[in-house]
Each structure stands twice: as structure tokens, then as C-alpha cells.
């Protein structure tokens, strides 16, 4: 029994992208500054979560947790 399905060929993929236009295919582009800033924010949150109290959030009240995050941020700032 022969295999009836074949993987998509480059010409087929290109034709599908052109047919779909903006609804499918490669993204139209991205804002480099936006993603650079997003990466910076994500890395900072990751560093904050290295603090056990921030990562597990033992504090029940929001203002206490805010103080915990602030203390962790100050500690990060002083390390730099």
C-alpha cells in the first residue's frame, strides 16, 4: 500500500500563504523595542521569583505581599 500523504512542498506553502494573506502564514512583523522591553520585564520577574517568599506568596494580605516584593526589588537593585 502506497503512502498517499506527502509533506508540504515549498511551492505549496508559498501558495497557501499568498492565498490566505494576513490571516495565515508568516507574521507581518514585530516591534523590536516592544519585545526588548518585554524581555527585560520577564527577566526581572524571574529574578524576583528567585526569592522564596515572592515565588510561593505565603502572605495572605495584598499590602504585606507588596512589601515583600518591594524588599526583594530593593535587594536586586542593591546587588547591581
Biopython code that builds the backbone (N, CA, C, O; Angstrom):
import numpy as np
from Bio.PDB.StructureBuilder import StructureBuilder

atoms = [
    (1, "UNK", "N", (0.850, -1.182, 0.000)),
    (1, "UNK", "CA", (0.000, 0.000, 0.000)),
    (1, "UNK", "C", (0.890, 1.238, 0.000)),
    (1, "UNK", "O", (1.783, 1.367, 0.838)),
    (2, "UNK", "N", (0.654, 2.112, -0.905)),
    (2, "UNK", "CA", (1.470, 3.314, -1.044)),
    (2, "UNK", "C", (1.007, 4.387, -0.063)),
    (2, "UNK", "O", (-0.168, 4.463, 0.294)),
    (3, "UNK", "N", (1.932, 5.188, 0.348)),
    (3, "UNK", "CA", (1.623, 6.299, 1.230)),
    (3, "UNK", "C", (1.015, 7.420, 0.403)),
    (3, "UNK", "O", (1.638, 7.911, -0.539)),
    (4, "UNK", "N", (-0.193, 7.822, 0.751)),
    (4, "UNK", "CA", (-0.907, 8.808, -0.055)),
    (4, "UNK", "C", (-0.578, 10.242, 0.339)),
    (4, "UNK", "O", (-0.698, 11.154, -0.480)),
    (5, "UNK", "N", (-0.167, 10.447, 1.578)),
    (5, "UNK", "CA", (0.106, 11.801, 2.043)),
    (5, "UNK", "C", (1.590, 12.107, 1.924)),
    (5, "UNK", "O", (2.430, 11.277, 2.271)),
    (6, "UNK", "N", (1.905, 13.271, 1.443)),
    (6, "UNK", "CA", (3.294, 13.714, 1.381)),
    (6, "UNK", "C", (3.411, 15.020, 2.142)),
    (6, "UNK", "O", (2.447, 15.783, 2.212)),
    (7, "UNK", "N", (4.565, 15.289, 2.710)),
    (7, "UNK", "CA", (4.730, 16.562, 3.414)),
    (7, "UNK", "C", (4.605, 17.729, 2.444)),
    (7, "UNK", "O", (4.870, 17.593, 1.250)),
    (8, "UNK", "N", (4.197, 18.875, 2.973)),
    (8, "UNK", "CA", (4.017, 20.052, 2.132)),
    (8, "UNK", "C", (5.311, 20.486, 1.472)),
    (8, "UNK", "O", (6.372, 20.474, 2.097)),
    (9, "UNK", "N", (5.224, 20.856, 0.249)),
    (9, "UNK", "CA", (6.380, 21.326, -0.502)),
    (9, "UNK", "C", (6.456, 22.850, -0.381)),
    (9, "UNK", "O", (5.467, 23.501, -0.045)),
    (10, "UNK", "N", (7.625, 23.408, -0.655)),
    (10, "UNK", "CA", (7.818, 24.848, -0.520)),
    (10, "UNK", "C", (6.851, 25.620, -1.403)),
    (10, "UNK", "O", (6.305, 26.634, -0.969)),
    (11, "UNK", "N", (6.626, 25.165, -2.633)),
    (11, "UNK", "CA", (5.720, 25.872, -3.539)),
    (11, "UNK", "C", (4.293, 25.854, -2.994)),
    (11, "UNK", "O", (3.576, 26.849, -3.089)),
    (12, "UNK", "N", (3.884, 24.719, -2.421)),
    (12, "UNK", "CA", (2.548, 24.630, -1.832)),
    (12, "UNK", "C", (2.407, 25.594, -0.657)),
    (12, "UNK", "O", (1.391, 26.274, -0.516)),
    (13, "UNK", "N", (3.426, 25.641, 0.173)),
    (13, "UNK", "CA", (3.371, 26.511, 1.340)),
    (13, "UNK", "C", (3.310, 27.972, 0.922)),
    (13, "UNK", "O", (2.547, 28.752, 1.491)),
    (14, "UNK", "N", (4.104, 28.339, -0.060)),
    (14, "UNK", "CA", (4.110, 29.712, -0.542)),
    (14, "UNK", "C", (2.742, 30.083, -1.119)),
    (14, "UNK", "O", (2.238, 31.179, -0.872)),
    (15, "UNK", "N", (2.144, 29.173, -1.882)),
    (15, "UNK", "CA", (0.834, 29.429, -2.476)),
    (15, "UNK", "C", (-0.232, 29.593, -1.392)),
    (15, "UNK", "O", (-1.100, 30.459, -1.500)),
    (16, "UNK", "N", (-0.170, 28.774, -0.362)),
    (16, "UNK", "CA", (-1.143, 28.896, 0.726)),
    (16, "UNK", "C", (-0.989, 30.222, 1.457)),
    (16, "UNK", "O", (-1.984, 30.855, 1.808)),
    (17, "UNK", "N", (0.246, 30.645, 1.689)),
    (17, "UNK", "CA", (0.470, 31.931, 2.350)),
    (17, "UNK", "C", (-0.095, 33.074, 1.526)),
    (17, "UNK", "O", (-0.736, 33.975, 2.068)),
    (18, "UNK", "N", (0.137, 33.044, 0.228)),
    (18, "UNK", "CA", (-0.371, 34.106, -0.642)),
    (18, "UNK", "C", (-1.896, 34.078, -0.695)),
    (18, "UNK", "O", (-2.534, 35.130, -0.736)),
    (19, "UNK", "N", (-2.472, 32.902, -0.694)),
    (19, "UNK", "CA", (-3.928, 32.781, -0.764)),
    (19, "UNK", "C", (-4.580, 33.311, 0.514)),
    (19, "UNK", "O", (-5.610, 33.983, 0.453)),
    (20, "UNK", "N", (-3.985, 33.013, 1.665)),
    (20, "UNK", "CA", (-4.569, 33.430, 2.936)),
    (20, "UNK", "C", (-4.328, 34.895, 3.242)),
    (20, "UNK", "O", (-5.121, 35.517, 3.949)),
    (21, "UNK", "N", (-3.275, 35.442, 2.736)),
    (21, "UNK", "CA", (-2.974, 36.842, 3.016)),
    (21, "UNK", "C", (-2.575, 37.037, 4.462)),
    (21, "UNK", "O", (-1.714, 36.318, 4.969)),
    (22, "UNK", "N", (-3.189, 37.998, 5.134)),
    (22, "UNK", "CA", (-2.838, 38.304, 6.516)),
    (22, "UNK", "C", (-3.382, 37.283, 7.506)),
    (22, "UNK", "O", (-2.928, 37.237, 8.649)),
    (23, "UNK", "N", (-4.337, 36.470, 7.094)),
    (23, "UNK", "CA", (-4.962, 35.515, 8.010)),
    (23, "UNK", "C", (-4.103, 34.290, 8.290)),
    (23, "UNK", "O", (-4.395, 33.542, 9.223)),
    (24, "UNK", "N", (-3.075, 34.071, 7.526)),
    (24, "UNK", "CA", (-2.248, 32.897, 7.761)),
    (24, "UNK", "C", (-0.860, 33.107, 7.212)),
    (24, "UNK", "O", (-0.615, 34.049, 6.458)),
    (25, "UNK", "N", (0.037, 32.241, 7.583)),
    (25, "UNK", "CA", (1.397, 32.336, 7.074)),
    (25, "UNK", "C", (2.316, 33.059, 8.023)),
    (25, "UNK", "O", (2.108, 33.056, 9.236)),
    (26, "UNK", "N", (3.319, 33.670, 7.470)),
    (26, "UNK", "CA", (4.321, 34.346, 8.282)),
    (26, "UNK", "C", (3.737, 35.614, 8.906)),
    (26, "UNK", "O", (2.884, 36.262, 8.300)),
    (27, "UNK", "N", (4.182, 35.968, 10.092)),
    (27, "UNK", "CA", (3.726, 37.220, 10.694)),
    (27, "UNK", "C", (4.208, 38.414, 9.880)),
    (27, "UNK", "O", (5.250, 38.359, 9.227)),
    (28, "UNK", "N", (3.439, 39.484, 9.931)),
    (28, "UNK", "CA", (3.771, 40.660, 9.138)),
    (28, "UNK", "C", (5.000, 41.381, 9.665)),
    (28, "UNK", "O", (5.689, 42.061, 8.904)),
    (29, "UNK", "N", (5.281, 41.247, 10.928)),
    (29, "UNK", "CA", (6.438, 41.912, 11.514)),
    (29, "UNK", "C", (6.231, 42.074, 13.009)),
    (29, "UNK", "O", (5.193, 41.685, 13.545)),
    (30, "UNK", "N", (7.209, 42.643, 13.675)),
    (30, "UNK", "CA", (7.076, 42.865, 15.104)),
    (30, "UNK", "C", (7.866, 44.104, 15.486)),
    (30, "UNK", "O", (8.773, 44.534, 14.775)),
    (31, "UNK", "N", (7.500, 44.657, 16.614)),
    (31, "UNK", "CA", (8.152, 45.850, 17.132)),
    (31, "UNK", "C", (9.327, 45.414, 18.009)),
    (31, "UNK", "O", (9.131, 44.877, 19.099)),
    (32, "UNK", "N", (10.539, 45.648, 17.528)),
    (32, "UNK", "CA", (11.735, 45.188, 18.231)),
    (32, "UNK", "C", (11.847, 45.816, 19.622)),
    (32, "UNK", "O", (12.212, 45.129, 20.577)),
    (33, "UNK", "N", (11.543, 47.102, 19.751)),
    (33, "UNK", "CA", (11.640, 47.763, 21.052)),
    (33, "UNK", "C", (10.629, 47.190, 22.048)),
    (33, "UNK", "O", (10.927, 47.036, 23.232)),
    (34, "UNK", "N", (9.430, 46.876, 21.548)),
    (34, "UNK", "CA", (8.397, 46.295, 22.410)),
    (34, "UNK", "C", (8.866, 44.954, 22.979)),
    (34, "UNK", "O", (8.725, 44.709, 24.177)),
    (35, "UNK", "N", (9.412, 44.103, 22.146)),
    (35, "UNK", "CA", (9.866, 42.792, 22.605)),
    (35, "UNK", "C", (11.111, 42.896, 23.477)),
    (35, "UNK", "O", (11.291, 42.089, 24.389)),
    (36, "UNK", "N", (11.964, 43.863, 23.215)),
    (36, "UNK", "CA", (13.142, 44.060, 24.064)),
    (36, "UNK", "C", (12.702, 44.452, 25.473)),
    (36, "UNK", "O", (13.239, 43.945, 26.459)),
    (37, "UNK", "N", (11.724, 45.357, 25.565)),
    (37, "UNK", "CA", (11.210, 45.783, 26.869)),
    (37, "UNK", "C", (10.498, 44.625, 27.577)),
    (37, "UNK", "O", (10.645, 44.439, 28.785)),
    (38, "UNK", "N", (9.725, 43.852, 26.808)),
    (38, "UNK", "CA", (9.022, 42.706, 27.375)),
    (38, "UNK", "C", (10.011, 41.692, 27.942)),
    (38, "UNK", "O", (9.782, 41.134, 29.015)),
    (39, "UNK", "N", (11.100, 41.452, 27.232)),
    (39, "UNK", "CA", (12.124, 40.525, 27.698)),
    (39, "UNK", "C", (12.735, 41.021, 29.004)),
    (39, "UNK", "O", (12.982, 40.235, 29.919)),
    (40, "UNK", "N", (12.972, 42.306, 29.087)),
    (40, "UNK", "CA", (13.545, 42.888, 30.302)),
    (40, "UNK", "C", (12.601, 42.705, 31.490)),
    (40, "UNK", "O", (13.038, 42.361, 32.588)),
    (41, "UNK", "N", (11.312, 42.936, 31.268)),
    (41, "UNK", "CA", (10.325, 42.775, 32.340)),
    (41, "UNK", "C", (10.237, 41.316, 32.772)),
    (41, "UNK", "O", (10.190, 41.029, 33.968)),
    (42, "UNK", "N", (10.214, 40.392, 31.814)),
    (42, "UNK", "CA", (10.132, 38.972, 32.149)),
    (42, "UNK", "C", (11.356, 38.502, 32.936)),
    (42, "UNK", "O", (11.227, 37.710, 33.870)),
    (43, "UNK", "N", (12.540, 38.987, 32.564)),
    (43, "UNK", "CA", (13.745, 38.600, 33.302)),
    (43, "UNK", "C", (13.725, 39.160, 34.716)),
    (43, "UNK", "O", (14.178, 38.496, 35.649)),
    (44, "UNK", "N", (13.202, 40.383, 34.890)),
    (44, "UNK", "CA", (13.117, 40.977, 36.222)),
    (44, "UNK", "C", (12.151, 40.190, 37.099)),
    (44, "UNK", "O", (12.439, 39.938, 38.269)),
    (45, "UNK", "N", (11.008, 39.802, 36.540)),
    (45, "UNK", "CA", (10.050, 39.000, 37.306)),
    (45, "UNK", "C", (10.679, 37.668, 37.695)),
    (45, "UNK", "O", (10.469, 37.179, 38.805)),
    (46, "UNK", "N", (11.447, 37.084, 36.784)),
    (46, "UNK", "CA", (12.125, 35.824, 37.094)),
    (46, "UNK", "C", (13.114, 36.005, 38.242)),
    (46, "UNK", "O", (13.203, 35.149, 39.122)),
    (47, "UNK", "N", (13.848, 37.100, 38.240)),
    (47, "UNK", "CA", (14.790, 37.356, 39.341)),
    (47, "UNK", "C", (14.054, 37.567, 40.654)),
    (47, "UNK", "O", (14.516, 37.129, 41.707)),
    (48, "UNK", "N", (12.897, 38.242, 40.591)),
    (48, "UNK", "CA", (12.117, 38.437, 41.814)),
    (48, "UNK", "C", (11.612, 37.101, 42.350)),
    (48, "UNK", "O", (11.551, 36.901, 43.564)),
    (49, "UNK", "N", (11.254, 36.190, 41.455)),
    (49, "UNK", "CA", (10.733, 34.899, 41.890)),
    (49, "UNK", "C", (11.819, 33.990, 42.451)),
    (49, "UNK", "O", (11.509, 32.936, 43.006)),
    (50, "UNK", "N", (13.084, 34.376, 42.317)),
    (50, "UNK", "CA", (14.142, 33.627, 42.984)),
    (50, "UNK", "C", (14.033, 33.767, 44.496)),
    (50, "UNK", "O", (14.555, 32.944, 45.249)),
    (51, "UNK", "N", (13.347, 34.820, 44.927)),
    (51, "UNK", "CA", (13.064, 34.978, 46.346)),
    (51, "UNK", "C", (11.928, 34.020, 46.707)),
    (51, "UNK", "O", (10.868, 34.041, 46.081)),
    (52, "UNK", "N", (12.151, 33.200, 47.697)),
    (52, "UNK", "CA", (11.175, 32.166, 48.047)),
    (52, "UNK", "C", (9.827, 32.760, 48.457)),
    (52, "UNK", "O", (8.778, 32.225, 48.098)),
    (53, "UNK", "N", (9.852, 33.854, 49.202)),
    (53, "UNK", "CA", (8.609, 34.456, 49.678)),
    (53, "UNK", "C", (7.782, 35.021, 48.526)),
    (53, "UNK", "O", (6.552, 34.987, 48.567)),
    (54, "UNK", "N", (8.450, 35.535, 47.509)),
    (54, "UNK", "CA", (7.730, 36.074, 46.355)),
    (54, "UNK", "C", (7.183, 34.931, 45.508)),
    (54, "UNK", "O", (6.053, 35.006, 45.026)),
    (55, "UNK", "N", (7.963, 33.886, 45.322)),
    (55, "UNK", "CA", (7.557, 32.782, 44.449)),
    (55, "UNK", "C", (6.376, 32.005, 45.022)),
    (55, "UNK", "O", (5.491, 31.587, 44.276)),
    (56, "UNK", "N", (6.354, 31.809, 46.334)),
    (56, "UNK", "CA", (5.297, 30.992, 46.929)),
    (56, "UNK", "C", (4.134, 31.816, 47.441)),
    (56, "UNK", "O", (3.042, 31.280, 47.628)),
    (57, "UNK", "N", (4.333, 33.093, 47.669)),
    (57, "UNK", "CA", (3.328, 34.018, 48.185)),
    (57, "UNK", "C", (2.643, 33.466, 49.435)),
    (57, "UNK", "O", (1.463, 33.115, 49.427)),
    (58, "UNK", "N", (3.422, 33.404, 50.495)),
    (58, "UNK", "CA", (2.869, 32.973, 51.773)),
    (58, "UNK", "C", (1.974, 34.046, 52.389)),
    (58, "UNK", "O", (1.082, 33.732, 53.178)),
    (59, "UNK", "N", (2.206, 35.295, 52.037)),
    (59, "UNK", "CA", (1.449, 36.400, 52.626)),
    (59, "UNK", "C", (0.006, 36.371, 52.140)),
    (59, "UNK", "O", (-0.257, 36.213, 50.948)),
    (60, "UNK", "N", (-0.923, 36.527, 53.077)),
    (60, "UNK", "CA", (-2.337, 36.475, 52.703)),
    (60, "UNK", "C", (-2.865, 37.839, 52.280)),
    (60, "UNK", "O", (-3.748, 37.927, 51.427)),
    (61, "UNK", "N", (-2.342, 38.877, 52.857)),
    (61, "UNK", "CA", (-2.848, 40.218, 52.539)),
    (61, "UNK", "C", (-2.003, 40.854, 51.442)),
    (61, "UNK", "O", (-0.788, 40.667, 51.381)),
    (62, "UNK", "N", (-2.672, 41.605, 50.584)),
    (62, "UNK", "CA", (-2.004, 42.192, 49.416)),
    (62, "UNK", "C", (-0.929, 43.193, 49.833)),
    (62, "UNK", "O", (0.144, 43.235, 49.230)),
    (63, "UNK", "N", (-1.208, 44.002, 50.864)),
    (63, "UNK", "CA", (-0.228, 45.016, 51.247)),
    (63, "UNK", "C", (1.033, 44.386, 51.832)),
    (63, "UNK", "O", (2.124, 44.938, 51.687)),
    (64, "UNK", "N", (0.897, 43.242, 52.488)),
    (64, "UNK", "CA", (2.072, 42.550, 53.017)),
    (64, "UNK", "C", (2.888, 41.960, 51.866)),
    (64, "UNK", "O", (4.117, 42.033, 51.863)),
    (65, "UNK", "N", (2.188, 41.374, 50.884)),
    (65, "UNK", "CA", (2.878, 40.826, 49.712)),
    (65, "UNK", "C", (3.559, 41.940, 48.927)),
    (65, "UNK", "O", (4.659, 41.750, 48.408)),
    (66, "UNK", "N", (2.913, 43.101, 48.836)),
    (66, "UNK", "CA", (3.525, 44.245, 48.152)),
    (66, "UNK", "C", (4.836, 44.631, 48.840)),
    (66, "UNK", "O", (5.826, 44.931, 48.173)),
    (67, "UNK", "N", (4.838, 44.621, 50.163)),
    (67, "UNK", "CA", (6.065, 44.903, 50.900)),
    (67, "UNK", "C", (7.145, 43.858, 50.651)),
    (67, "UNK", "O", (8.328, 44.189, 50.569)),
    (68, "UNK", "N", (6.740, 42.602, 50.531)),
    (68, "UNK", "CA", (7.695, 41.527, 50.247)),
    (68, "UNK", "C", (8.327, 41.715, 48.876)),
    (68, "UNK", "O", (9.539, 41.569, 48.717)),
    (69, "UNK", "N", (7.501, 42.039, 47.887)),
    (69, "UNK", "CA", (8.013, 42.266, 46.532)),
    (69, "UNK", "C", (8.919, 43.489, 46.515)),
    (69, "UNK", "O", (9.952, 43.489, 45.845)),
    (70, "UNK", "N", (8.539, 44.532, 47.248)),
    (70, "UNK", "CA", (9.367, 45.737, 47.311)),
    (70, "UNK", "C", (10.724, 45.431, 47.938)),
    (70, "UNK", "O", (11.751, 45.898, 47.447)),
    (71, "UNK", "N", (10.736, 44.657, 49.008)),
    (71, "UNK", "CA", (12.005, 44.293, 49.651)),
    (71, "UNK", "C", (12.880, 43.470, 48.708)),
    (71, "UNK", "O", (14.094, 43.664, 48.656)),
    (72, "UNK", "N", (12.266, 42.556, 47.966)),
    (72, "UNK", "CA", (13.032, 41.752, 47.005)),
    (72, "UNK", "C", (13.573, 42.631, 45.878)),
    (72, "UNK", "O", (14.692, 42.420, 45.409)),
    (73, "UNK", "N", (12.783, 43.617, 45.443)),
    (73, "UNK", "CA", (13.236, 44.519, 44.379)),
    (73, "UNK", "C", (14.393, 45.389, 44.855)),
    (73, "UNK", "O", (15.341, 45.627, 44.107)),
    (74, "UNK", "N", (14.321, 45.861, 46.092)),
    (74, "UNK", "CA", (15.414, 46.665, 46.649)),
    (74, "UNK", "C", (16.680, 45.822, 46.742)),
    (74, "UNK", "O", (17.773, 46.303, 46.443)),
    (75, "UNK", "N", (16.535, 44.568, 47.155)),
    (75, "UNK", "CA", (17.693, 43.678, 47.236)),
    (75, "UNK", "C", (18.323, 43.472, 45.857)),
    (75, "UNK", "O", (19.547, 43.460, 45.728)),
    (76, "UNK", "N", (17.483, 43.310, 44.819)),
    (76, "UNK", "CA", (18.010, 43.197, 43.453)),
    (76, "UNK", "C", (18.721, 44.477, 43.029)),
    (76, "UNK", "O", (19.786, 44.436, 42.413)),
    (77, "UNK", "N", (18.123, 45.604, 43.364)),
    (77, "UNK", "CA", (18.689, 46.898, 42.979)),
    (77, "UNK", "C", (20.050, 47.111, 43.646)),
    (77, "UNK", "O", (20.970, 47.640, 43.022)),
    (78, "UNK", "N", (20.181, 46.701, 44.909)),
    (78, "UNK", "CA", (21.445, 46.886, 45.623)),
    (78, "UNK", "C", (22.534, 45.946, 45.113)),
    (78, "UNK", "O", (23.718, 46.268, 45.210)),
    (79, "UNK", "N", (22.157, 44.803, 44.578)),
    (79, "UNK", "CA", (23.145, 43.861, 44.040)),
    (79, "UNK", "C", (23.794, 44.370, 42.765)),
    (79, "UNK", "O", (24.926, 43.996, 42.455)),
    (80, "UNK", "N", (23.104, 45.205, 42.031)),
    (80, "UNK", "CA", (23.641, 45.666, 40.740)),
    (80, "UNK", "C", (24.773, 46.615, 40.887)),
    (80, "UNK", "O", (25.321, 47.083, 39.889)),
]
sb = StructureBuilder()
sb.init_structure("model")
sb.init_model(0)
sb.init_chain("A")
sb.init_seg("    ")
for serial, (resi, resn, name, xyz) in enumerate(atoms, 1):
    if name == "N":
        sb.init_residue(resn, " ", resi, " ")
    sb.init_atom(name, np.array(xyz, "f"), 0.0, 1.0, " ", f" {name:<3s}", serial, name[0])
structure = sb.get_structure()
